[in-house]
């Protein structure tokens, strides 16, 4: 994971925020894939639930890191 080799806390925060945005984009693509019938409802539900959990973790990491940088 690229963030493991961050050179500062701000660099780590930036990398985590990029990962968060990528996860959000993945959710968008999952919606499109389901809409056009490329993936089944079961596949969509499974992947969306996993991606949503990752998104929540990344949001928490970015919030915590940002508060630590600002304190």
BAGU-16867 format. One record per atom (N, C-alpha, C, O): atom name; residue number from 0; x negated, y negated, z negated. Coordinates in nm, 2 decimals. Each point is the difference from the previous one (the first is absolute). Layout:
N
   a    k       X       Y       Z
  CA  NUM       X       Y       Z
...
END
This chain:
71
   a    k       X       Y       Z
   N    0   -0.08    0.12    0.00
  CA    0    0.08   -0.12    0.00
   C    0   -0.09   -0.12    0.00
   O    0   -0.09   -0.02   -0.08
   N    1    0.12   -0.07    0.17
  CA    1   -0.08   -0.12    0.02
   C    1   -0.01   -0.09   -0.13
   O    1   -0.10   -0.06   -0.03
   N    2    0.21    0.06   -0.04
  CA    2    0.01   -0.09   -0.12
   C    2   -0.10    0.04   -0.11
   O    2   -0.04   -0.08   -0.08
   N    3    0.00    0.21    0.08
  CA    3   -0.09    0.05   -0.10
   C    3   -0.14   -0.07    0.01
   O    3   -0.07   -0.01   -0.09
   N    4    0.04   -0.04    0.21
  CA    4   -0.13   -0.07    0.03
   C    4    0.02   -0.15    0.01
   O    4   -0.08   -0.07    0.06
   N    5    0.18    0.02   -0.12
  CA    5    0.02   -0.15    0.00
   C    5   -0.11   -0.06   -0.07
   O    5   -0.06    0.05   -0.10
   N    6    0.02   -0.17    0.15
  CA    6   -0.12   -0.07   -0.06
   C    6    0.04   -0.09   -0.12
   O    6   -0.09   -0.05   -0.07
   N    7    0.22    0.02    0.06
  CA    7    0.05   -0.08   -0.11
   C    7    0.14    0.03   -0.03
   O    7    0.07    0.08    0.07
   N    8   -0.02   -0.13   -0.18
  CA    8    0.14    0.02   -0.04
   C    8    0.09   -0.06    0.11
   O    8    0.11    0.05    0.03
   N    9   -0.15   -0.17    0.02
  CA    9    0.08   -0.06    0.11
   C    9    0.00    0.08    0.12
   O    9    0.11    0.01    0.07
   N   10   -0.22    0.05   -0.03
  CA   10   -0.01    0.09    0.11
   C   10    0.09    0.12   -0.02
   O   10    0.07    0.05    0.10
   N   11   -0.07    0.01   -0.22
  CA   11    0.08    0.11   -0.03
   C   11    0.15   -0.04    0.02
   O   11    0.08    0.08    0.05
   N   12   -0.04   -0.19   -0.11
  CA   12    0.14   -0.05    0.01
   C   12    0.04   -0.01    0.15
   O   12    0.11    0.04    0.04
   N   13   -0.20   -0.10    0.04
  CA   13    0.03   -0.01    0.14
   C   13    0.02    0.13    0.07
   O   13    0.10    0.02    0.08
   N   14   -0.18    0.08   -0.11
  CA   14    0.01    0.13    0.06
   C   14    0.13    0.07   -0.05
   O   14    0.07    0.07    0.08
   N   15   -0.03   -0.09   -0.20
  CA   15    0.12    0.06   -0.05
   C   15    0.12   -0.07    0.06
   O   15    0.10    0.07    0.03
   N   16   -0.10   -0.20   -0.01
  CA   16    0.11   -0.07    0.06
   C   16    0.01    0.04    0.15
   O   16    0.11    0.02    0.05
   N   17   -0.22    0.00    0.02
  CA   17    0.01    0.05    0.14
   C   17    0.07    0.14    0.00
   O   17    0.08    0.03    0.08
   N   18   -0.12    0.06   -0.17
  CA   18    0.06    0.13   -0.01
   C   18    0.15   -0.01   -0.03
   O   18    0.08    0.07    0.06
   N   19   -0.04   -0.17   -0.15
  CA   19    0.14   -0.02   -0.02
   C   19    0.07   -0.04    0.12
   O   19    0.11    0.05    0.03
   N   20   -0.16   -0.14    0.05
  CA   20    0.06   -0.05    0.12
   C   20    0.01    0.12    0.10
   O   20    0.10    0.01    0.07
   N   21   -0.20    0.07   -0.06
  CA   21    0.00    0.11    0.09
   C   21    0.11    0.10   -0.04
   O   21    0.07    0.06    0.09
   N   22   -0.05   -0.04   -0.22
  CA   22    0.10    0.09   -0.04
   C   22    0.14   -0.05    0.03
   O   22    0.09    0.07    0.04
   N   23   -0.08   -0.20   -0.05
  CA   23    0.13   -0.07    0.03
   C   23    0.03    0.02    0.15
   O   23    0.11    0.03    0.04
   N   24   -0.21   -0.04    0.04
  CA   24    0.01    0.02    0.15
   C   24    0.04    0.14    0.03
   O   24    0.08    0.03    0.09
   N   25   -0.14    0.06   -0.16
  CA   25    0.03    0.15    0.01
   C   25    0.15    0.02   -0.02
   O   25    0.07    0.08    0.07
   N   26   -0.01   -0.14   -0.17
  CA   26    0.14    0.01   -0.03
   C   26    0.08   -0.05    0.12
   O   26    0.10    0.06    0.03
   N   27   -0.14   -0.17    0.03
  CA   27    0.07   -0.05    0.11
   C   27    0.00    0.10    0.12
   O   27    0.10    0.03    0.06
   N   28   -0.22    0.03   -0.04
  CA   28   -0.01    0.10    0.11
   C   28    0.08    0.12   -0.03
   O   28    0.05    0.06    0.09
   N   29   -0.05   -0.01   -0.21
  CA   29    0.09    0.11   -0.04
   C   29    0.14   -0.03    0.03
   O   29    0.07    0.09    0.06
   N   30   -0.02   -0.21   -0.09
  CA   30    0.14   -0.03    0.04
   C   30    0.02    0.01    0.15
   O   30    0.10    0.05    0.04
   N   31   -0.19   -0.10    0.04
  CA   31    0.01    0.01    0.14
   C   31    0.00    0.14    0.05
   O   31    0.08    0.04    0.09
   N   32   -0.17    0.04   -0.14
  CA   32   -0.01    0.14    0.04
   C   32    0.13    0.08   -0.03
   O   32    0.04    0.08    0.08
   N   33    0.02   -0.11   -0.19
  CA   33    0.12    0.06   -0.04
   C   33    0.11   -0.05    0.10
   O   33    0.08    0.08    0.05
   N   34   -0.08   -0.21   -0.03
  CA   34    0.11   -0.06    0.08
   C   34    0.00    0.06    0.14
   O   34    0.11    0.02    0.06
   N   35   -0.22    0.01    0.00
  CA   35   -0.01    0.05    0.14
   C   35    0.01    0.15    0.00
   O   35   -0.01    0.06    0.11
   N   36    0.01    0.01   -0.22
  CA   36    0.02    0.14   -0.01
   C   36   -0.13    0.08    0.01
   O   36    0.00    0.12    0.03
   N   37   -0.12   -0.19   -0.04
  CA   37   -0.13    0.06    0.01
   C   37   -0.03    0.09   -0.12
   O   37   -0.06    0.10    0.01
   N   38    0.12   -0.14   -0.13
  CA   38   -0.02    0.08   -0.12
   C   38    0.14    0.03   -0.05
   O   38    0.09   -0.08    0.02
   N   39   -0.07    0.19   -0.10
  CA   39    0.13    0.03   -0.05
   C   39    0.02   -0.08   -0.13
   O   39   -0.09   -0.06   -0.05
   N   40    0.21    0.07    0.01
  CA   40    0.04   -0.07   -0.13
   C   40   -0.08    0.05   -0.12
   O   40   -0.04   -0.07   -0.08
   N   41    0.02    0.21    0.08
  CA   41   -0.08    0.06   -0.11
   C   41   -0.14   -0.05    0.00
   O   41   -0.06   -0.03   -0.10
   N   42    0.00    0.03    0.22
  CA   42   -0.14   -0.05    0.01
   C   42   -0.01   -0.15   -0.04
   O   42   -0.09   -0.04   -0.07
   N   43    0.19   -0.04    0.11
  CA   43    0.00   -0.14   -0.03
   C   43    0.01   -0.02   -0.15
   O   43   -0.07   -0.08   -0.06
   N   44    0.17    0.15    0.00
  CA   44    0.02   -0.01   -0.15
   C   44   -0.13    0.03   -0.07
   O   44   -0.04   -0.06   -0.10
   N   45   -0.02    0.17    0.14
  CA   45   -0.12    0.05   -0.07
   C   45   -0.12   -0.11    0.01
   O   45   -0.06   -0.04   -0.10
   N   46    0.04    0.00    0.22
  CA   46   -0.11   -0.09    0.03
   C   46    0.03   -0.14   -0.06
   O   46   -0.09   -0.07   -0.06
   N   47    0.21    0.03    0.07
  CA   47    0.04   -0.14   -0.06
   C   47   -0.02    0.00   -0.15
   O   47   -0.04   -0.09   -0.06
   N   48    0.09    0.20   -0.01
  CA   48   -0.02    0.00   -0.14
   C   48   -0.14    0.00   -0.04
   O   48   -0.04   -0.07   -0.10
   N   49   -0.05    0.14    0.17
  CA   49   -0.14    0.00   -0.04
   C   49   -0.06   -0.14    0.03
   O   49   -0.08   -0.05   -0.08
   N   50    0.11    0.00    0.19
  CA   50   -0.05   -0.13    0.04
   C   50    0.04   -0.11   -0.09
   O   50   -0.07   -0.09   -0.04
   N   51    0.20    0.09   -0.01
  CA   51    0.05   -0.09   -0.09
   C   51   -0.07    0.01   -0.14
   O   51   -0.03   -0.11   -0.06
   N   52    0.00    0.23    0.02
  CA   52   -0.08    0.01   -0.12
   C   52   -0.14   -0.06    0.01
   O   52   -0.05   -0.06   -0.09
   N   53   -0.01    0.09    0.20
  CA   53   -0.14   -0.06    0.03
   C   53    0.01   -0.15    0.00
   O   53   -0.08   -0.07   -0.06
   N   54    0.19    0.02    0.12
  CA   54    0.02   -0.15    0.01
   C   54    0.01   -0.06   -0.14
   O   54   -0.06   -0.10   -0.03
   N   55    0.13    0.17   -0.06
  CA   55    0.02   -0.05   -0.14
   C   55   -0.13    0.00   -0.07
   O   55   -0.03   -0.09   -0.08
   N   56   -0.05    0.20    0.10
  CA   56   -0.13    0.00   -0.07
   C   56   -0.09   -0.11    0.05
   O   56   -0.07   -0.06   -0.08
   N   57    0.06    0.04    0.21
  CA   57   -0.08   -0.10    0.06
   C   57    0.04   -0.14   -0.05
   O   57   -0.08   -0.09   -0.03
   N   58    0.21    0.07    0.02
  CA   58    0.06   -0.13   -0.05
   C   58   -0.05   -0.02   -0.15
   O   58   -0.04   -0.11   -0.04
   N   59    0.05    0.21   -0.04
  CA   59   -0.04   -0.01   -0.14
   C   59   -0.15   -0.02   -0.01
   O   59   -0.05   -0.08   -0.08
   N   60   -0.03    0.14    0.16
  CA   60   -0.15   -0.02    0.00
   C   60   -0.03   -0.14    0.04
   O   60   -0.08   -0.06   -0.06
   N   61    0.15    0.01    0.16
  CA   61   -0.03   -0.14    0.04
   C   61    0.04   -0.10   -0.10
   O   61   -0.07   -0.10   -0.03
   N   62    0.18    0.12   -0.03
  CA   62    0.05   -0.09   -0.11
   C   62   -0.10    0.00   -0.12
   O   62   -0.04   -0.10   -0.05
   N   63    0.00    0.22    0.01
  CA   63   -0.09    0.01   -0.12
   C   63   -0.14   -0.06    0.03
   O   63   -0.05   -0.07   -0.08
   N   64    0.00    0.10    0.20
  CA   64   -0.13   -0.05    0.04
   C   64    0.01   -0.15    0.01
   O   64   -0.10   -0.07   -0.05
   N   65    0.20    0.02    0.11
  CA   65    0.01   -0.15    0.01
   C   65    0.01   -0.07   -0.13
   O   65   -0.06   -0.10   -0.03
   N   66    0.13    0.16   -0.07
  CA   66    0.02   -0.06   -0.13
   C   66   -0.14    0.01   -0.07
   O   66   -0.03   -0.09   -0.08
   N   67   -0.05    0.19    0.10
  CA   67   -0.13    0.02   -0.07
   C   67   -0.10   -0.10    0.06
   O   67   -0.08   -0.06   -0.07
   N   68    0.09    0.03    0.20
  CA   68   -0.09   -0.10    0.06
   C   68    0.04   -0.14   -0.05
   O   68   -0.10   -0.08   -0.02
   N   69    0.22    0.05    0.01
  CA   69    0.05   -0.13   -0.04
   C   69   -0.02   -0.03   -0.15
   O   69    0.02   -0.11   -0.05
   N   70   -0.05    0.22   -0.03
  CA   70   -0.01   -0.03   -0.15
   C   70   -0.14   -0.01   -0.04
   O   70   -0.02   -0.02   -0.12
END
